[in-house]
Structures are given as C-alpha cells and as structure tokens.
C-alpha cells in the first residue's frame, strides 16, 4: 500500500537540489485566548515550515524541462472541497496549470501549524499566507529569468508555468523547471505587514471558475483516500470497551469506575487476543477484525455503579438550573425603560437541542509505535492539536509523534476522530505493533462530543411607529470543551468541569436598535460536547430572526421590508433584496395561518438573514446568508414538507463557484435535518441514542429543490462559506411554519409531534 510519507517528503524538499521553497521559520504556536478552545504547547520543530515548493525533476526525452509545484496548508479537507479551492489560489498566483500542482494538507510532519480546521477560516484566513507565498515564488521566478536575459522583471510575465516577454514579438520562454534546476533557494515567507505583489482579480483565469474537485478521481477509482482503508504490514485490529456512562466526561467517577477484568473470558478465542487496561481504558487486540469484535463482545468487566446523569427531559429547565457566570457583551441605552414605554412587547425563550455530528462512518485510526516514534494515520480536523494531546497522554515528546492526515467521514465539527487515535496509540504501544481501531456505531453515537443544547431568552419592544425600540438577549450555553477521552479514562487529567466562552457567536443581532443588552451565561457542560456546524451562532440566529419576524408582524410590516428598515449593512441589504427577488417574494402576502387550503394542507413561506460572526467576542464575520423557505404542513399528521429553499450568499470573492454551491447545498441539507428530525435522547446513564433508529437523519427523498444565488463580489476578499449558509436556516423554517400554521415555534426540532401539539394548543 502506497501510504503518504509526509516527514520523508518534508526532509527531501529541504535537501532538493533543484527547488524554490517559500518557508516560514518555526516558532511555538500561539496560545489559545482565554475561554477559547485549543491546547497550549511550547514545542518548536527543528526545520522550516514549507508553504510552496517549485521543483525541477528529470527532463523527459525531447522535453522542455520537467517541473512540478507542491503547496502546503495546515487545514484539512472535511468534504468541503478546500483542497481544490486552495489549489486554485496557488495555481492562479503562480500561473501554473492545476495538473502540475499537488496540495498537501494537515500532516504534522509536512504542513505548517495553522490550528484546527474550524470557524469557516480555511479560505478566509489560512489561505492568505499560502497565496502570498505563491506570489513571492512567482516574483522570484520572474527575477531569475530577468537576470538570465538581462532585462527588467517588469518586461516579463508568468503564464502557464513559464516566464515570457509581456509585450512584443520575442518568443523566448523559460519554464519553471529550467529556472530552478541546479539551485536550492529558500525565500522567507513575507510577514503580513510586508507588501507582496498579488495578481489583480481582473486578471484571474482560474480563481472564480468552476473546477472539478481534485479529490474525486481517486475516490471514484477506489484508490487510497480514507483512513478506514489504511493497511500496514503486520497490522492487527483493536476494539475498545467504553465505561457505562455514555457521553459523560465530568465528575469524580470518571476514570474510576472499573473494578475488574476477566481476561480468561476471552482466552479461548482465536486471534492471539490481548487485553489492554489502563485505568478505565479497556481495549482488545486480535489478528483479524472479526476476532477483535468477538473479543470486545465476550470480555467480561465489572464496573462500579455511576451517579445518574442530569435529567434533560426538560432541556430548558436543565440549562437554566446549571450554574453559570454572567458575561455582559454589550449594553446600549436603557433597555428596561424602553421596554416599559413600548407600543408592543414580546418575550420568548428559544430552545436548541443536543445534536450529533452523526458521521455516516464510525471513526477509525491506525497507529504504529516503532523505534520510539509514534505514527498515527488519522481523520482528525485538528492534527497539530491532536499531537499535543497525544503527548500529554503518552509523554513521548511532540517531536516523536507524527499525525498523517487521511480523509474520513464528514463531521463539520469534532466527532470521535481524535478519540480513536488515542485508542489506537495506546493499543499499539501496549502490543508492540501497528493496530487499527474502528469504533462501533453505538460508540460513535454515544461518545462523540455533541453539539450542545442552548437556551436563548429574548425580550423586545417596538415603538408607536413600529420601529425596533429595545432588545434584551441572554444566551445560556453549556460549554463544549471535550478533552481527549483517553486522557480522562486513564486518569491523565482530572475530570473536573471545564467552561469555555463559546456561546457568544452571533450573539449581537444585526438589526439596528437604540436600546439593547446582550448577555452570555457561560457554564460547564451538562454532557460531553464540542463544536458543531454553526457552533452557538446558529441557535442565536434562530432566536434573533424568529423574534424580528414576530416583531414585523406586530408592526403590521412585511418581514423583508422590516429587516431592511433596521439594517445599515449595505451588503446585507443587497443580499436580502436579491434573495427575495429570486424567490419571488410578494410583500404582505400571507400563507394559510392555520386555515387549510383547498388541498387540505397548510402552506407557508418564511425568510431569515444572518452573517456568521465567530471567534473570540466580538469576533469577526464570515459570509452573509439569507434563506427563503416554502413549505406545507399536513395538519392531521403534523408532517412538514419543505417544497423549496432559495439561499443567497455573499462570500466575497468566490474561488470555485461550483464548490461554494456544493457547500451551500450541504449546509441546507444538514440544517433541514437538524431542524426537522435531529435530537439526542438521554436516560439516567447518559446518551440513549445508539443507532440510526434512535437518531434519524433526513433522507434523500425529503430534500427539496435548492436554488443558490451567489452575489458577484470578485473584488472583495474571500470569506468563509463552510458554515455561514446554515446559520439563518432554522429561523427561516420556523417563520415559514408560522406563516403556515399561525403558531410560533421556539424549540427545535420541528417534529410532527411538535406541530400537532402546536396546532392543538
């Protein structure tokens, strides 16, 4: 099996006799801001980080010179297509064909440390140094050709992997291979404050055009792409047995539950079964996968009784009762006085459920401990952060741990991909050989860090003219700091509650209001949780845009016009107007409002808008997005049929229009599923949703036509598109449900049972 060898590749590039490298001298990664996710480390690697490499190789017979380009980024492709988009950015700045370019993502032994792949930041942030590195390389190649020909660099241009004369009839050309052959040049990546000559957007020929995903051919041909398919010589198979508190990772009992292991219960099984125990971590290793599965099922364990899990049947009450620290984010004017003199006043509490990443394939990893070094083939979205955690667990030193990043099941947040790497590492070190570990469906469902539940309390008032007068918003967000499970089960770190300040994403509504107060109640988690697409911004926006819709109706205003009246952001206004026009929005038109149409159904239309604002408060914005949803409700069953979704998005410069459209489709599909059917169930042990019957997701037959409108902003910087389109979705659906039923829906998911209860109220 031809496995990636990132460390060997990195070392070979640093010694390559015909190479132009753009590098960054290594330094310790920045420490996470207080209250934000991440792990601190003082590790500094010994060699430079490579961003772009232009390489000469052997000249084919009769050829002009062999060459290729490699580019490196610390973020990974979670199915979003950023491997293709990043390649387009580099190919554009270097003026090379995509076929000559290879993107290398995420490997700790080769890619720069740019933090975890989160917050829609890959194109918006981590691509910036890559683009600048490619531009530096192009300018240096122009300079090399200018010296060779004795002309000014301004007389030359780069095109199709060669330097040529920009004007006139001079036919001379030098391809990149001939320019770097026999040289080893390292350029220091220019600091962000240093000007680098970038190609103007008007000259783009690759960025802004649809390009086929570069990862699809290998997947279609069955070539190695996924971590699940990694095989090593002598590889054995492992399985883990989790303790009887599924999805709970805080409390005095964590890591202290195991009483005893009956190793004889598996001694008769074939496959040279070995049992590995360290604290509450229990695993089995066998020669074949089915043998490991049989041993996992047969191994007899004795556990202590565990305290009952929090009662989450009334999620709002459970979150409200959880101890919290009040953090004032913003206060303007006098909210109480303004509410008191308002012509109309509305109070609502909005509830968002615990949800899963629900990756179709359970997490998998392969680990090999050899000669004092650990190599892990992983589907992590956080390779460099995972390396820190594994060092905390194993005490090897980060310089002795390599994470080889392979593709895995999509997650759009943190599933069990990191946890299973620690499982494989512990088992490999215990048995002295390579071990592959794949979780069961039940383990993935129960133990993956959940997208957290959330409670938003809103009070708002409008004046006599219908204008927004006061807005009082408070969000309660059980934290999402989910340490590596093996660190807790082995007792390597205490299982004390941990609180992150993550509930403030998009906590400030986008609408103008003279009196407003925004508060975040930070609290420890109720169950094991981590970030999920849209983090806290999606529920916060659910509350904001349901409330603004209700206020519009109280003011007897059209919902679109009312939003526009209270927006100052020109790009937001233009996006909403364009999306409404695309959807054929009719001002002041009303849906069924609880009165069935001649077809017996309740029909409704709703809209919502949001800009995803993320990172440490006050944060910064990714793309703007707006939805218009058409749906109908079957009043007898409560079933919702979404008939059409129109999504407008302003992503700034669009690198790959096809890729952005695909991302928006994925956002819509997942958001519909989260709004209509997804909710984690709990019992006194912990997570009770163990399989797809207990945690359904939306099927293909339930997906509506999706019409995507991309705003033309090619002269603007590119913005994150991975999550932005999901953020307005829940409010748009809830607002359409109001238009259909005449009832306001403030708690997701909007199941048939919830609809029937609302109609019967």
C-alpha positions in Angstrom: 0.0 0.0 0.0 1.4 3.4 -1.1 0.9 5.4 2.1 1.8 9.1 2.4 5.2 9.7 3.9 5.0 13.4 4.9 8.1 13.6 7.1 10.2 12.0 4.4 8.7 14.4 1.8 9.5 17.4 4.0 13.1 16.3 4.6 13.6 15.6 0.8 12.3 19.0 -0.1 14.6 20.8 2.3 17.5 18.9 0.6 16.2 19.1 -3.0 19.0 20.2 -5.5 16.5 22.0 -7.8 13.9 23.7 -5.7 12.5 27.1 -4.9 10.9 27.0 -1.4 8.9 29.6 0.4 9.3 28.8 4.1 8.4 30.1 7.5 10.9 29.8 10.4 9.2 27.7 13.0 8.0 29.1 16.3 5.8 28.0 19.1 2.1 28.2 18.1 0.1 31.0 19.7 -1.6 30.1 22.9 -5.4 29.9 22.8 -7.1 33.0 24.0 -8.7 32.7 27.5 -12.1 30.9 27.2 -11.4 29.7 23.7 -10.7 26.1 22.5 -7.2 24.9 21.9 -4.2 23.4 23.7 -1.0 25.2 24.7 2.4 23.9 23.6 5.9 25.2 23.6 7.1 22.8 21.0 9.1 24.3 18.1 10.0 22.0 15.3 13.7 22.0 14.2 13.1 22.6 10.5 11.3 25.4 8.5 7.7 25.1 7.6 7.2 24.9 3.8 4.3 26.7 2.1 5.2 26.5 -1.6 7.8 24.4 -3.4 8.6 24.8 -7.1 10.6 21.7 -8.1 12.7 20.6 -11.1 12.8 17.0 -12.0 14.3 14.9 -14.7 13.9 16.2 -18.3 11.8 13.9 -20.4 13.4 13.0 -23.8 12.9 15.9 -26.1 11.1 17.9 -23.5 11.4 21.5 -22.4 12.2 20.6 -18.8 10.3 18.8 -16.0 8.9 20.5 -13.1 6.0 20.5 -10.6 4.6 22.5 -7.7 3.7 21.5 -4.2 1.7 23.6 -1.8 1.1 23.0 1.9 -1.6 24.1 4.3 -2.3 23.2 7.9 -6.0 22.9 7.5 -7.7 19.8 6.2 -10.5 19.0 3.8 -13.5 17.7 5.7 -15.5 17.2 2.5 -15.8 21.0 1.8 -13.6 20.9 -1.2 -10.9 23.2 0.2 -8.2 21.1 -1.3 -9.4 22.2 -4.7 -10.0 25.8 -3.7 -6.6 26.2 -2.1 -5.0 24.6 -5.2 -6.8 27.2 -7.4 -5.5 30.0 -5.3 -1.9 28.8 -5.6 -2.2 27.9 -9.3 -3.6 31.4 -10.0 -0.8 33.3 -8.3 1.9 31.1 -9.7 0.3 30.9 -13.2 0.6 27.1 -13.4 -1.9 24.5 -14.6 -3.8 22.7 -11.9 -2.4 19.4 -13.3 1.1 20.4 -12.3 0.1 21.2 -8.7 -0.3 19.0 -5.6 -1.8 20.2 -2.4 -0.6 18.7 0.9 -3.0 19.3 3.8 -2.7 18.7 7.6 0.2 16.3 8.0 2.1 17.4 11.1 5.3 16.2 9.5 4.9 18.4 6.4 2.2 21.1 6.7 2.6 24.3 8.7 0.8 24.5 12.0 -2.2 26.8 11.3 -4.5 25.5 14.0 -7.7 23.4 13.8 -10.0 23.4 10.8 -12.8 25.3 12.3 -14.8 28.6 12.1 -15.0 28.6 8.3 -11.5 30.0 8.4 -9.6 28.0 5.8 -10.1 30.2 2.7 -10.7 33.4 4.7 -7.6 33.2 6.9 -5.3 30.2 6.4 -5.2 30.6 2.6 -3.8 34.2 2.9 -0.2 33.2 3.7 -0.4 30.5 1.0 -1.5 33.0 -1.6 1.3 35.4 -0.6 3.8 32.6 -0.7 2.8 31.6 -4.3 3.1 35.3 -5.3 6.5 35.5 -3.8 7.6 32.4 -5.7 6.3 33.9 -9.0 8.1 37.2 -8.5 11.3 35.4 -7.7 11.0 33.3 -10.9 10.4 36.5 -12.9 13.6 37.9 -11.3 15.6 34.8 -12.2 14.5 35.0 -15.8 15.2 38.7 -16.0 18.8 38.2 -14.8 19.3 35.4 -17.3 18.1 37.6 -20.2 19.4 40.9 -18.9 16.1 42.7 -18.9 13.9 44.3 -16.3 11.5 42.0 -14.5 8.7 44.4 -15.5 9.2 43.4 -19.1 8.3 39.8 -18.3 5.2 37.9 -17.3 4.4 34.4 -16.0 2.0 32.2 -17.9 1.2 28.5 -17.9 4.3 27.6 -15.8 6.8 29.6 -17.8 8.3 33.1 -17.9 7.8 35.0 -21.2 8.0 38.5 -22.5 4.9 40.5 -21.7 4.9 42.5 -24.9 6.4 42.4 -28.4 7.4 39.5 -30.6 10.2 38.0 -28.6 9.3 34.3 -28.5 11.7 33.3 -25.7 10.4 31.4 -22.7 11.8 29.7 -19.7 9.7 27.1 -17.9 9.9 26.9 -14.1 11.9 23.7 -14.2 14.8 25.3 -16.1 14.8 28.3 -13.9 15.2 26.4 -10.6 17.3 23.5 -11.9 20.6 23.3 -10.1 19.5 25.8 -7.5 18.2 25.4 -3.9 16.6 28.7 -3.0 14.6 29.4 0.2 12.6 32.6 0.5 11.3 33.6 3.9 7.5 34.0 3.9 6.9 37.7 4.0 5.3 38.9 7.2 1.7 40.1 7.0 2.6 43.7 7.2 5.0 43.5 4.2 3.6 44.2 0.8 3.6 41.4 -1.7 2.6 41.9 -5.4 -0.6 39.9 -5.8 -2.3 39.3 -9.1 -5.3 41.6 -9.5 -8.7 39.9 -9.6 -9.4 41.3 -13.1 -6.6 39.0 -14.4 -7.8 35.8 -12.9 -8.3 32.8 -15.1 -8.5 30.0 -12.5 -10.0 31.6 -9.4 -13.7 32.4 -9.9 -14.3 29.5 -12.2 -15.8 26.1 -11.6 -13.0 23.5 -11.3 -13.7 19.8 -10.8 -12.8 18.5 -7.3 -9.2 17.2 -7.4 -10.0 14.5 -4.8 -12.9 12.8 -6.6 -11.0 10.8 -9.3 -9.0 8.8 -6.7 -12.2 8.1 -4.7 -14.1 7.1 -7.8 -11.3 4.7 -8.7 -11.1 3.2 -5.3 -7.6 4.4 -4.6 -6.4 5.0 -1.1 -8.0 8.2 0.3 -9.8 7.3 3.6 -8.2 6.4 6.9 -10.5 3.4 7.1 -8.6 1.8 4.2 -5.1 2.1 5.6 -3.3 -1.2 5.9 0.2 -1.8 7.3 2.4 -4.9 7.3 1.8 -6.9 10.4 -1.2 -4.7 11.3 -3.6 -6.1 14.0 -7.1 -5.0 14.9 -8.3 -3.4 18.0 -11.6 -2.6 19.6 -12.4 -0.6 22.8 -14.9 -1.1 25.6 -16.3 2.1 27.0 -17.5 2.6 30.6 -21.2 2.6 31.5 -21.7 6.4 31.4 -22.1 7.1 27.7 -21.4 10.7 26.7 -20.4 11.9 30.2 -16.9 13.2 30.8 -17.0 15.2 34.0 -17.4 14.0 37.6 -15.5 12.3 40.4 -16.4 8.9 38.9 -14.7 9.4 35.6 -11.6 7.2 35.2 -12.5 5.4 38.5 -15.3 3.0 37.5 -13.5 -0.2 36.6 -13.5 -2.9 39.3 -12.1 -5.9 37.5 -11.4 -7.5 34.1 -11.9 -11.3 33.5 -9.1 -11.9 31.0 -10.0 -15.6 31.0 -13.3 -14.7 29.4 -11.5 -14.2 26.1 -8.6 -16.6 26.5 -10.3 -19.3 24.4 -10.9 -17.1 21.4 -8.8 -17.3 18.3 -6.6 -14.4 17.1 -4.0 -14.2 19.9 -6.3 -11.9 21.8 -4.6 -9.4 24.1 -6.4 -7.3 26.6 -5.1 -3.8 27.4 -6.2 -2.0 30.6 -5.1 1.4 31.8 -7.5 3.0 34.3 -10.9 2.9 32.8 -9.5 2.5 29.3 -10.1 -1.1 28.1 -9.2 -2.5 24.7 -8.7 -5.8 23.0 -6.3 -6.6 20.1 -6.5 -9.6 17.8 -5.1 -10.7 14.4 -8.3 -10.1 12.5 -11.1 -7.6 12.7 -13.9 -10.0 13.3 -11.8 -11.6 16.1 -11.4 -8.3 17.8 -15.1 -7.7 17.6 -15.8 -11.1 19.1 -13.4 -10.4 21.9 -14.9 -7.0 22.6 -18.3 -8.6 23.0 -17.1 -11.5 25.1 -14.8 -9.7 27.5 -16.4 -9.7 31.0 -15.9 -6.5 33.0 -17.2 -5.3 36.4 -17.9 -1.6 36.8 -18.9 0.4 39.8 -22.4 2.0 39.8 -22.3 5.5 38.4 -24.3 8.5 39.6 -27.4 9.3 37.4 -26.9 11.6 34.5 -28.6 15.0 34.5 -32.3 14.9 33.8 -32.5 16.5 30.3 -36.2 15.7 29.6 -36.9 19.4 30.2 -33.9 20.8 28.5 -34.7 24.5 29.1 -35.1 23.9 32.8 -31.9 21.9 33.0 -29.9 24.5 31.2 -31.4 27.3 33.3 -30.6 25.4 36.5 -27.0 24.9 35.5 -24.6 27.2 37.5 -23.4 30.0 35.2 -21.2 33.0 35.1 -22.8 36.1 33.6 -20.8 37.9 31.0 -22.1 41.2 29.6 -21.2 41.5 26.0 -22.9 44.8 25.1 -25.2 47.4 26.7 -26.5 50.5 25.0 -29.3 52.8 26.1 -31.9 51.9 28.8 -33.5 48.6 27.9 -35.9 48.5 30.9 -37.2 52.0 30.3 -37.6 51.4 26.6 -39.5 48.2 27.1 -41.8 49.9 29.5 -42.8 52.6 27.0 -43.0 50.3 24.0 -46.2 50.1 22.0 -45.8 46.3 21.9 -43.6 44.0 23.9 -42.7 40.3 23.1 -40.9 37.8 25.4 -39.8 34.4 24.1 -37.5 31.6 25.2 -35.9 29.6 22.3 -34.5 26.2 22.9 -32.0 24.3 20.8 -31.5 20.6 21.4 -28.4 18.5 21.8 -27.4 17.1 18.3 -24.9 14.8 16.8 -22.4 15.2 14.1 -23.8 11.8 13.1 -21.0 10.9 10.7 -22.1 8.1 8.4 -18.9 6.1 9.0 -17.7 5.4 12.6 -14.3 6.9 13.4 -11.2 5.0 12.6 -7.4 5.3 13.1 -4.3 3.3 12.6 -1.3 3.7 14.9 2.2 2.3 14.8 4.8 2.7 17.6 8.2 1.8 16.4 11.8 2.7 17.5 10.5 5.2 20.0 8.3 7.1 17.5 4.5 7.1 17.1 2.8 7.5 13.7 -1.0 7.8 13.6 -3.0 7.8 10.4 -5.9 9.9 11.4 -9.1 11.6 10.1 -8.7 14.4 12.7 -9.7 18.0 11.8 -7.1 19.1 14.4 -3.8 17.3 13.5 -1.4 19.6 15.3 -3.7 19.9 18.4 -4.1 16.1 18.4 -0.3 15.8 18.6 -0.3 17.9 21.7 -3.0 15.8 23.3 -1.2 12.5 22.4 2.0 13.9 24.0 0.0 14.7 27.2 -1.3 11.1 27.2 1.9 9.2 26.2 4.8 11.6 27.3 6.8 10.8 24.2 7.6 14.4 23.1 5.8 16.1 20.2 8.9 15.6 18.1 8.3 11.8 18.3 4.7 11.9 17.2 3.6 12.2 13.6 -0.1 12.6 12.5 -0.6 11.6 8.9 -3.9 13.1 7.9 -6.2 11.0 5.8 -9.8 11.7 4.8 -12.6 10.3 7.0 -16.4 10.7 7.4 -17.5 14.3 7.3 -18.2 15.9 10.6 -18.3 19.7 10.4 -17.2 19.8 14.0 -15.5 17.3 16.3 -16.7 13.7 16.3 -14.7 10.8 17.7 -11.8 11.1 15.2 -9.4 12.3 17.8 -10.5 9.9 20.5 -10.0 6.8 18.3 -6.4 8.0 17.5 -5.6 7.8 21.2 -7.3 4.4 21.4 -5.1 3.1 18.6 -1.9 4.7 20.0 -2.5 3.1 23.5 -3.1 -0.3 21.9 -0.1 -0.1 19.5 2.3 0.8 22.3 0.9 -2.0 24.5 1.2 -4.8 21.9 4.3 -3.5 20.1 3.0 -3.3 16.6 0.6 -1.5 14.3 -3.0 -1.5 15.3 -6.2 -0.4 13.5 -9.1 0.7 15.7 -12.6 1.4 14.4 -15.5 2.3 16.7 -18.9 0.7 16.6 -21.9 2.7 15.6 -23.1 2.7 19.2 -19.8 4.0 20.4 -19.7 6.8 17.8 -23.3 7.9 18.6 -22.9 7.7 22.3 -19.4 9.1 22.8 -18.9 11.7 20.1 -18.9 15.2 21.6 -22.4 16.5 21.0 -23.4 19.8 19.5 -24.6 21.4 22.7 -28.1 22.4 23.7 -28.7 26.1 24.1 -31.3 28.4 25.7 -31.9 31.9 24.5 -34.2 34.4 26.4 -35.3 37.4 24.4 -37.4 40.4 25.2 -38.1 43.1 22.6 -40.3 46.1 22.2 -41.4 48.3 19.3 -42.4 51.9 19.3 -45.6 53.5 18.1 -44.1 53.8 14.6 -43.4 50.0 14.6 -39.6 50.6 14.8 -37.4 48.3 16.9 -37.1 50.1 20.3 -35.5 47.7 22.7 -33.8 44.3 22.5 -32.7 42.3 25.6 -31.0 39.0 24.8 -29.4 36.4 27.1 -27.9 33.1 25.9 -27.1 30.1 28.1 -24.6 27.8 26.6 -23.3 24.6 28.3 -19.7 24.6 27.4 -18.1 22.5 24.7 -14.6 21.7 25.9 -14.3 18.0 25.4 -10.9 16.7 26.3 -9.5 13.7 24.6 -11.4 10.8 26.1 -8.3 8.6 26.8 -6.8 11.4 28.9 -9.9 11.2 31.1 -10.3 7.4 31.2 -6.6 6.9 32.1 -6.7 9.5 34.8 -4.0 11.6 32.9 -6.0 14.7 33.6 -8.8 15.5 36.2 -12.4 15.1 35.1 -13.4 18.4 36.6 -15.9 20.6 34.8 -14.4 22.9 32.2 -16.0 26.1 30.8 -15.3 27.8 27.5 -16.7 31.2 26.4 -18.3 29.9 23.2 -21.9 30.9 23.5 -21.4 34.4 22.1 -21.1 33.6 18.3 -23.5 35.9 16.5 -25.0 36.9 19.9 -25.4 40.5 18.8 -28.3 40.7 16.4 -27.6 42.5 13.1 -30.6 44.9 13.4 -30.3 48.5 14.4 -31.8 49.2 17.9 -31.2 52.2 20.2 -31.6 50.2 23.4 -30.1 46.8 23.6 -28.4 44.5 26.1 -26.6 41.2 25.1 -25.6 38.8 27.9 -23.9 35.4 27.7 -24.2 33.0 30.6 -21.1 30.8 30.5 -21.4 27.4 32.1 -19.8 24.0 32.3 -21.1 21.2 30.1 -24.0 19.0 31.0 -22.8 16.2 28.8 -19.8 15.7 26.6 -20.0 18.3 23.9 -17.9 20.1 21.3 -18.4 22.4 18.3 -20.9 21.5 15.6 -21.5 23.4 12.4 -22.5 27.0 13.3 -21.4 26.5 16.9 -23.6 28.8 19.1 -24.3 31.2 16.1 -27.0 29.0 14.5 -29.2 28.8 17.7 -28.5 32.5 18.5 -29.6 33.5 15.0 -32.6 31.2 15.3 -33.7 33.4 18.2 -32.8 36.7 16.6 -34.6 36.1 13.3 -37.6 34.5 14.8 -38.0 37.5 17.1 -37.5 40.1 14.3 -40.1 38.2 12.2 -42.6 38.3 15.1 -42.0 42.0 15.7 -42.5 42.7 12.0 -46.0 41.1 12.2 -46.7 43.0 15.4 -45.8 46.2 13.5 -48.0 45.1 10.6 -45.0 45.3 8.3 -43.7 43.0 5.6 -41.0 40.7 7.1 -38.5 41.6 4.3 -39.2 45.3 4.5 -38.9 45.3 8.2 -35.5 43.7 8.2 -34.3 46.2 5.5 -35.6 49.1 7.6 -33.4 48.0 10.5 -30.2 47.2 8.6 -27.3 49.6 7.9 -25.0 47.0 6.3 -25.1 47.7 2.5 -24.1 44.1 1.6 -26.7 42.7 3.9 -29.4 44.9 2.3 -28.4 44.0 -1.2 -28.3 40.3 -0.4 -31.8 40.2 1.2 -33.3 42.2 -1.7 -31.6 39.9 -4.3 -32.7 36.7 -2.4 -36.3 37.9 -2.0 -36.4 38.8 -5.7 -35.0 35.4 -6.7 -37.6 33.7 -4.6 -40.5 35.8 -6.0 -41.3 37.3 -2.5 -44.6 39.1 -2.5 -44.9 41.9 0.0 -47.6 41.4 2.7 -48.7 38.1 1.2 -49.9 35.7 3.9 -49.9 31.9 4.0 -52.5 29.6 5.4 -52.1 30.8 9.0 -53.9 27.7 10.3 -56.6 27.5 7.7 -56.1 24.6 5.3 -56.0 25.4 1.6 -58.3 23.5 -0.9 -55.7 20.7 -1.0 -56.1 20.2 2.8 -52.6 21.4 3.5 -51.2 24.4 5.4 -48.9 26.5 3.2 -46.3 28.9 4.4 -43.3 31.0 3.4 -40.6 32.4 5.7 -37.3 34.2 5.4 -34.3 34.8 7.6 -30.9 36.5 7.4 -27.6 36.3 9.3 -24.0 36.9 9.0 -21.9 34.3 10.8 -19.8 36.1 13.4 -17.4 33.8 15.1 -14.2 33.5 17.2 -13.5 35.3 20.5 -16.0 38.0 21.1 -16.6 40.4 19.4 -15.2 38.1 16.7 -15.4 38.7 13.0 -17.7 37.9 10.2 -17.7 35.2 7.6 -20.1 35.1 4.7 -23.6 36.7 4.7 -26.5 34.4 4.0 -30.3 34.7 3.6 -33.0 32.0 3.2 -36.5 31.9 1.8 -38.3 28.7 2.6 -41.6 27.4 1.1 -43.2 24.6 2.9 -46.5 22.9 3.7 -47.8 21.1 6.7 -50.1 18.1 6.9 -52.5 19.2 9.7 -53.6 15.7 10.7 -50.1 14.1 10.9 -48.0 17.2 11.6 -45.6 16.3 8.9 -43.7 19.1 7.2 -42.8 19.0 3.5 -40.2 21.6 2.6 -41.0 22.4 -1.1 -38.3 24.9 -2.0 -35.3 26.7 -0.5 -33.7 29.8 -2.0 -30.4 30.7 -0.4 -28.5 33.8 -1.2 -24.9 34.1 -0.1 -22.3 36.8 -0.2 -19.0 35.0 0.1 -16.9 37.9 -1.2 -14.5 36.6 -3.8 -15.7 33.1 -4.9 -12.7 30.9 -5.6 -14.7 28.0 -7.0 -18.4 28.7 -7.7 -19.2 25.0 -8.1 -17.5 24.3 -4.8 -19.4 27.1 -2.9 -22.7 25.9 -4.4 -21.9 22.4 -3.2 -21.1 23.8 0.2 -24.4 25.7 0.4 -26.3 22.6 -0.7 -24.6 20.6 2.1 -25.4 23.4 4.6 -29.0 23.3 3.6 -29.4 19.6 3.7 -27.8 19.3 7.1 -29.7 22.2 8.5 -33.0 20.9 7.3 -32.2 17.6 9.0 -31.2 19.3 12.3 -34.4 21.4 12.2 -36.9 18.7 11.4 -35.7 15.4 13.0 -32.4 15.5 14.9 -32.4 15.4 18.7 -30.2 13.4 21.1 -32.2 11.4 23.7 -30.8 10.8 27.2 -31.5 8.4 30.0 -30.1 8.1 33.5 -26.9 6.6 32.2 -26.2 9.2 29.6 -26.7 9.3 25.9 -29.5 6.9 24.9 -29.4 7.5 21.1 -27.4 4.5 20.0 -28.2 3.9 16.3 -30.0 5.4 13.3 -33.4 4.3 14.6 -32.8 6.3 17.8 -31.2 9.3 15.9 -32.7 9.6 12.4 -31.4 12.0 9.8 -33.2 13.4 6.8 -33.3 11.1 3.8 -32.7 12.0 0.2 -36.4 11.7 -0.7 -37.2 14.5 1.8 -34.8 17.0 0.3 -36.3 19.9 -1.6 -35.0 21.8 -4.7 -32.3 24.2 -3.6 -31.8 27.4 -5.6 -28.5 29.1 -4.8 -27.8 32.8 -5.5 -24.1 33.9 -5.3 -23.6 37.6 -5.0 -21.0 38.9 -7.5 -18.2 40.2 -5.2 -15.0 39.1 -7.0 -13.2 42.3 -6.0 -13.8 41.6 -2.3 -11.7 39.3 0.0 -12.9 35.7 0.1 -14.9 34.8 3.2 -15.7 31.5 5.0 -18.5 29.5 3.3 -18.3 26.2 5.3 -20.9 27.2 7.9 -22.4 30.5 7.0 -25.3 29.3 4.9 -26.6 27.1 7.8 -27.0 29.9 10.3 -30.2 31.6 9.1 -31.9 28.2 8.2 -33.7 27.4 11.5 -35.4 30.8 11.7 -36.5 30.7 8.1 -38.1 27.3 8.6 -39.8 28.5 11.9 -41.0 31.6 10.2 -42.5 29.6 7.4 -44.2 27.4 9.9 -45.8 30.4 11.5 -47.0 31.5 8.1 -48.5 28.1 7.5 -49.9 27.4 11.0 -50.3 30.8 12.7 -48.2 29.3 15.6 -44.7 30.4 16.7 -42.2 27.6 17.0 -39.5 28.3 19.5 -37.9 24.9 20.1 -36.3 22.6 17.6 -36.6 20.1 16.1 -40.0 20.8 14.5 -41.2 17.2 14.6 -44.7 16.1 13.6 -45.4 15.7 17.3 -44.4 19.2 18.0 -46.5 20.5 15.1 -49.6 18.6 16.2 -49.2 19.9 19.7 -48.9 23.4 18.5 -52.0 23.1 16.3 -54.0 21.6 19.2 -52.9 24.3 21.7 
